[in-house]
Amino acid sequence: MPADSSRSRARSPEAEPAGQRSPKRQNTTATPAAAATATAGSSSLFPTLTDADFPPLTNDLILRVARGEQVERVPVWIMRQAGRYLPEFRKSREKNDFFTICRTPELACEVTLQPIDRYAGLLDASIIFSDILVVPQAMGLEVQMLAKQGPHFPAPLVDPTHMSRLKPVVNVDEELGYVYGAITLTRKKLAGRVPLFGFVGAPWTLMAYMIEGGGSKTLSKAKAWLYKYPKESHELLQRTTDVVVDFLVGQAKAGAQLLQVFDSWAGELSPHDFNEFALPYLKQVYDRVSKALSQLSPPLSVPISAFARGASHALESVAAIGYDIVQVDWTLEPAVARARAGPNVTLQGNADPSLLYGDREIIRSTVKKMIAGFGGKSHYIGNLGHGMYPDHDPEHLKWYLEAIRDYSTQANASL
């Protein structure tokens, strides 16, 4: 896979306007610098793996929905389904720190499989255990995961002069090959039970973390860059995009059957700033990854999902890029999201994670309304509007998964 080479400096690619979504895999134009990066210095460290290299898949429900097919029930997976709410995960964490698990394929595989084993037959996809902040690490920044605090950058990017601390060239294969190893191992250990997601953070969200130094209630430091240093902000976004693209392609080559792009801080931007500093790079990621996968030998067809959390104003714009799946959070009613996106966009979501504090009856009644709003025969994947919380009861998630299975099976049988 290519290392980072000559980069576009301070340039924002044009975003496709909102409206009708693009035909799939057609719009693959990238900036000239981006195109050079995507094709230069291909590595043979990690060969392209195909379905023939893995056990046959016995549950392809989510892949069929991503292709727009009608299904007998709604497929479901959950963000942070491998996490601190699970006692088996907490036991794993007692032995190893967070990033040791991420960097050790055997440990990452073990944790990834925990919810699949616990909720056998109720989850229709797995997602590799990793973190979006492995990208800033690959770019040269130190990231720690602190107890009761979360991610912490001891030396964030304070102003544009600090960008000199970033690696001028990032060999993504060498820096993040441990993720590829975890994906390949997990795909084999899954034994075809469910497909496997790979994922990455979106450029704006990664930039925000690199500048803020961790989580923030206001993102005032990162957003100040957009107004004080717009040129350098685009440069940092482009450099991050180049790594993100290579990383996603590498995950697909390693065996990931779906990919998700998390723009966790998208909702902190005004619509204008989102359109300038987030949307163009979301588009570039989709275009370049799609093109790169189509040019492999043999080519890979891997559905790509986008989650612009909190940016409900941008639903149509994100869908118009061409992403195969668009995740929505709980701030949109399912019927409203479906009406705005149209019948041919696969949506994913979207219950408030706090629903899982409720009893079984309220969980089931909420799920029933959610499925009715989205429509469960096609173009819908069940999930939450964000990830699991550490104090969630695992049994309540089971109720949620069972409700999606039961109500969607019943509804689809009557259609």
C-alpha positions in Angstrom: 0.0 0.0 0.0 1.3 3.4 -0.8 3.2 5.6 1.6 2.4 9.2 1.8 4.1 11.2 -0.9 3.7 14.7 -2.4 0.7 16.3 -0.8 -1.7 19.0 -1.7 -1.0 22.0 0.4 -3.8 24.1 1.9 -6.3 23.0 -0.7 -9.9 22.1 -0.1 -11.5 19.7 -2.7 -14.9 20.6 -3.9 -17.8 18.8 -2.2 -20.7 17.5 -4.2 -23.8 19.5 -3.5 -26.8 18.1 -1.6 -29.5 16.5 -3.7 -29.7 13.2 -5.6 -27.0 10.7 -4.5 -24.3 9.8 -6.9 -24.3 6.5 -8.7 -22.2 4.1 -6.7 -18.5 3.9 -7.4 -18.7 6.4 -10.2 -17.3 9.7 -8.9 -13.8 8.8 -8.1 -12.0 12.1 -8.8 -9.4 13.2 -6.2 -7.1 16.2 -6.2 -3.9 15.6 -8.3 -1.7 15.4 -5.2 -4.1 13.0 -3.6 -4.2 10.8 -6.7 -0.4 10.7 -6.7 -0.3 9.7 -3.1 -2.9 6.9 -3.7 -0.8 5.3 -6.5 2.8 5.9 -5.5 5.0 3.4 -3.6 2.7 0.4 -3.4 3.9 -2.0 -0.7 3.9 -5.8 -0.9 4.1 -6.2 2.9 0.4 -7.1 3.0 -1.1 -8.9 -0.1 -4.7 -8.5 -1.1 -6.8 -11.2 0.5 -10.1 -12.3 -0.9 -13.1 -14.4 0.3 -11.3 -17.5 -1.0 -8.7 -16.9 1.8 -11.2 -17.2 4.6 -14.0 -19.6 5.8 -17.3 -19.3 3.8 -19.7 -16.7 5.2 -22.9 -18.1 6.6 -24.6 -14.8 7.5 -24.4 -12.2 4.8 -27.5 -10.3 5.8 -25.8 -7.0 6.4 -23.9 -7.2 3.1 -27.2 -7.9 1.2 -28.7 -4.8 2.8 -25.7 -2.7 1.9 -26.3 -3.8 -1.7 -29.9 -2.7 -1.6 -31.4 -6.2 -1.5 -34.6 -7.1 0.4 -34.1 -9.2 3.5 -36.1 -11.4 5.8 -35.1 -9.4 8.9 -33.1 -6.3 9.8 -29.4 -7.0 10.4 -27.9 -5.3 13.5 -24.6 -4.5 15.0 -23.7 -2.1 17.8 -21.0 0.6 18.0 -18.6 -0.2 20.9 -20.2 -3.7 21.1 -16.8 -4.9 22.4 -16.2 -2.6 25.4 -16.2 -1.8 29.1 -19.9 -2.8 29.6 -18.8 -6.5 29.1 -17.3 -8.2 32.2 -15.2 -10.3 29.9 -13.7 -7.2 28.4 -13.0 -5.7 31.8 -11.2 -8.9 32.6 -9.1 -8.5 29.5 -8.2 -4.9 30.4 -7.0 -6.0 33.9 -4.2 -7.8 32.1 -3.3 -5.4 29.3 -3.5 -1.6 28.7 -5.7 -0.3 26.0 -3.2 0.2 23.2 -1.4 -3.0 24.0 -4.7 -4.8 23.1 -5.0 -2.7 19.9 -1.4 -3.5 18.9 -1.5 -7.2 19.6 -3.5 -9.1 16.9 -4.3 -12.0 19.2 -5.6 -9.8 22.0 -7.6 -7.5 19.6 -9.1 -10.6 18.0 -10.1 -12.0 21.4 -11.9 -8.8 22.4 -13.6 -8.4 19.0 -15.1 -11.9 19.3 -16.4 -11.4 22.9 -19.8 -9.9 21.9 -20.1 -12.3 19.0 -19.8 -15.2 21.4 -22.0 -13.7 24.1 -24.8 -12.7 21.7 -24.6 -15.7 19.3 -27.1 -15.4 16.6 -28.2 -11.9 17.6 -25.4 -9.8 16.0 -25.0 -9.7 12.3 -21.5 -8.0 12.1 -18.4 -7.7 14.1 -16.1 -4.6 14.2 -12.4 -4.9 14.8 -11.2 -3.7 18.2 -9.0 -0.7 17.6 -9.2 3.1 18.0 -9.5 6.0 15.7 -6.5 7.6 17.3 -4.1 5.0 15.9 -3.9 7.4 12.9 -2.4 10.3 14.8 0.0 7.8 16.4 1.0 6.7 12.9 1.5 10.3 12.0 4.0 10.8 14.8 2.0 12.0 17.8 1.9 10.3 21.2 -1.5 9.3 22.4 -2.3 7.8 25.8 -5.5 6.2 27.1 -5.9 7.3 30.7 -8.2 5.7 33.2 -11.4 7.8 33.8 -10.2 10.4 31.4 -9.9 8.8 28.0 -7.6 9.8 25.2 -4.8 12.2 26.0 -2.1 13.8 23.8 0.8 14.9 26.0 1.9 17.3 23.2 -1.0 18.4 21.0 -0.6 20.7 18.0 -0.8 24.1 19.5 -0.3 26.1 16.3 0.8 25.4 12.7 4.5 25.4 13.6 3.8 22.2 15.5 2.9 20.4 12.3 6.6 20.0 11.7 6.5 17.3 14.4 4.3 15.2 12.1 6.1 12.6 10.0 6.5 14.1 6.5 6.0 10.6 5.0 3.8 8.0 6.7 4.3 4.3 5.7 0.9 3.1 6.7 1.7 -0.5 6.3 4.6 -0.3 8.7 2.9 1.9 11.2 -0.5 0.2 11.3 0.2 -3.3 10.1 -0.8 -4.6 13.5 -4.4 -3.6 12.7 -4.2 -5.6 9.4 -2.9 -8.6 11.3 -5.8 -8.3 13.8 -8.3 -8.1 10.9 -6.9 -11.1 9.1 -6.8 -13.2 12.3 -10.3 -12.2 13.4 -11.8 -12.9 10.0 -10.4 -16.4 10.2 -11.5 -16.9 13.8 -15.0 -15.7 13.0 -15.3 -18.8 10.9 -17.9 -17.2 8.7 -20.3 -16.4 11.4 -20.7 -12.7 10.6 -18.9 -10.2 8.4 -16.1 -8.0 9.9 -16.0 -4.1 9.9 -12.8 -2.1 9.7 -13.0 1.6 10.6 -11.2 4.9 10.8 -11.8 8.4 12.2 -12.7 11.1 9.7 -10.1 13.8 8.9 -11.9 16.6 10.8 -12.4 14.5 13.9 -8.8 13.4 13.9 -7.6 16.9 13.4 -9.8 18.1 16.3 -8.2 15.5 18.7 -4.7 16.3 17.6 -5.2 20.0 18.4 -7.4 19.7 21.5 -5.2 17.0 23.0 -8.2 14.9 24.0 -11.9 15.2 24.5 -13.5 18.7 24.7 -16.9 20.2 25.5 -16.3 23.1 23.0 -13.5 22.1 20.6 -12.6 25.8 20.9 -8.9 25.1 20.2 -9.5 23.1 17.1 -12.2 25.4 15.7 -10.0 28.4 16.4 -7.6 26.9 13.8 -10.3 27.1 11.2 -10.6 30.8 11.6 -7.0 31.8 12.4 -5.2 29.3 10.2 -7.6 28.2 7.4 -4.8 27.5 5.0 -2.9 25.3 7.4 -6.1 23.6 8.6 -6.7 22.4 5.0 -3.1 21.2 4.9 -3.5 19.2 8.1 -6.8 17.8 6.9 -5.3 16.8 3.6 -2.3 15.1 5.2 -4.6 13.2 7.6 -6.9 12.3 4.6 -3.9 10.7 2.8 -3.2 8.4 5.8 -6.9 7.6 6.3 -7.3 6.5 2.7 -4.3 4.2 2.7 -5.4 2.8 6.1 -8.9 1.9 4.9 -7.6 0.3 1.7 -5.2 -1.7 3.8 -8.0 -2.9 6.1 -10.0 -4.1 3.1 -7.0 -5.9 1.7 -6.5 -7.6 5.0 -10.0 -9.0 5.0 -12.4 -6.3 6.3 -15.8 -6.8 4.6 -17.2 -3.4 5.4 -15.6 -0.1 6.4 -16.9 2.7 8.6 -15.8 6.3 8.8 -16.5 8.0 12.2 -16.8 11.8 12.1 -17.5 12.0 15.8 -17.1 15.7 16.1 -19.0 16.7 12.9 -21.9 18.2 14.9 -19.6 20.7 16.5 -19.2 22.6 13.2 -21.6 25.1 11.8 -23.2 24.0 8.5 -20.9 26.4 6.7 -17.8 25.1 8.4 -18.9 21.5 7.9 -19.2 22.1 4.2 -15.7 23.6 4.0 -13.7 21.5 6.5 -15.4 18.2 6.9 -17.6 17.3 3.9 -14.9 17.6 1.2 -12.6 15.2 3.0 -15.4 12.7 3.7 -16.0 12.8 0.0 -12.4 12.4 -0.9 -12.1 9.4 1.4 -15.0 7.7 -0.2 -13.9 8.5 -3.8 -10.3 7.5 -3.3 -10.9 4.3 -1.3 -13.6 3.2 -3.8 -11.3 3.8 -6.7 -8.3 2.1 -5.1 -10.3 -1.0 -4.2 -11.7 -1.2 -7.7 -8.2 -1.1 -9.2 -6.8 -4.0 -7.1 -6.2 -7.3 -8.8 -8.6 -8.9 -8.1 -10.8 -5.9 -7.3 -12.6 -5.7 -4.0 -16.2 -4.5 -3.5 -16.4 -3.4 0.1 -19.4 -1.3 1.4 -18.4 2.0 3.1 -20.4 3.6 5.8 -20.2 7.2 7.1 -21.3 8.6 10.5 -21.3 12.4 10.8 -22.5 12.4 14.4 -24.6 15.4 15.4 -24.7 16.8 11.8 -28.3 16.0 10.9 -28.3 19.1 8.7 -25.9 17.3 6.4 -27.8 14.0 6.0 -28.6 14.7 2.3 -25.1 15.9 1.6 -23.4 12.9 3.1 -25.8 10.6 1.3 -25.1 12.4 -2.0 -21.4 11.5 -1.8 -22.3 7.9 -2.5 -21.5 6.1 0.8 -23.2 2.7 0.8 -24.4 3.2 4.3 -25.2 6.4 6.2 -25.4 6.2 10.0 -27.8 8.6 11.8 -27.9 9.4 15.5 -30.9 9.7 17.8 -31.6 13.4 17.1 -33.5 12.5 14.0 -36.8 10.6 14.1 -36.5 7.5 11.9 -39.4 8.4 9.6 -37.9 11.9 9.1 -34.4 10.5 8.3 -36.0 8.1 5.8 -38.0 10.8 4.2 -35.0 13.1 3.8 -32.6 10.4 2.6 -35.1 8.8 0.3 -35.9 5.1 -0.2 -32.6 4.1 -1.9 -30.1 5.1 0.8 -29.2 2.5 3.3 -29.5 4.0 6.8 -28.1 2.7 10.0 -29.1 3.5 13.6 -30.4 5.1 15.7 -31.8 4.6 19.2 -30.4 6.8 22.0 -28.0 4.6 23.9 -29.7 5.7 27.1 -32.7 3.6 26.0 -30.7 0.6 27.3 -31.2 1.9 30.8 -34.9 1.2 30.4 -36.7 -2.0 31.1 -37.5 -4.7 28.5 -40.9 -3.4 27.7 -39.8 0.2 26.9 -36.9 -1.2 24.9 -39.2 -3.4 22.8 -41.8 -0.7 22.2 -39.1 1.8 21.1 -37.6 -0.7 18.7 -41.0 -1.4 17.2 -41.5 2.3 16.4 -37.9 2.6 15.1 -38.3 -0.2 12.7 -41.6 1.1 11.5 -40.0 4.5 10.9 -37.0 3.3 8.9 -38.8 0.5 7.1 -37.1 -2.9 7.6 -37.5 -4.7 4.3 -34.4 -3.1 2.7 -32.0 -0.3 3.1 -31.9 -0.4 6.9 -29.3 -1.7 9.4 -30.1 -1.7 13.1 -27.7 0.0 15.5 -27.7 2.6 18.3 -27.3 6.3 17.6 -23.9 6.1 19.2 -21.9 3.6 21.1 -22.4 1.5 24.2 -21.8 3.2 27.6 -19.5 1.5 30.2 -22.4 1.1 32.8 -24.9 -0.5 30.4 -26.2 -3.8 31.5 -25.3 -6.5 28.9 -28.7 -8.1 29.4 -30.4 -4.9 28.2 -28.5 -5.0 25.0 -29.7 -8.5 24.5 -33.3 -7.3 24.9 -32.5 -4.6 22.2 -31.1 -7.2 19.8 -33.9 -9.6 20.4 -36.5 -6.9 19.8 -34.9 -5.9 16.4 -34.9 -9.6 15.4 -38.5 -10.3 16.5 -40.2 -7.1 15.2 -38.4 -7.0 11.9 -39.0 -10.7 11.2 -42.6 -10.2 11.9 -42.9 -7.0 9.9 -41.0 -8.3 6.9 -43.0 -11.5 6.7 -46.2 -9.4 6.3 -44.8 -7.3 3.4 
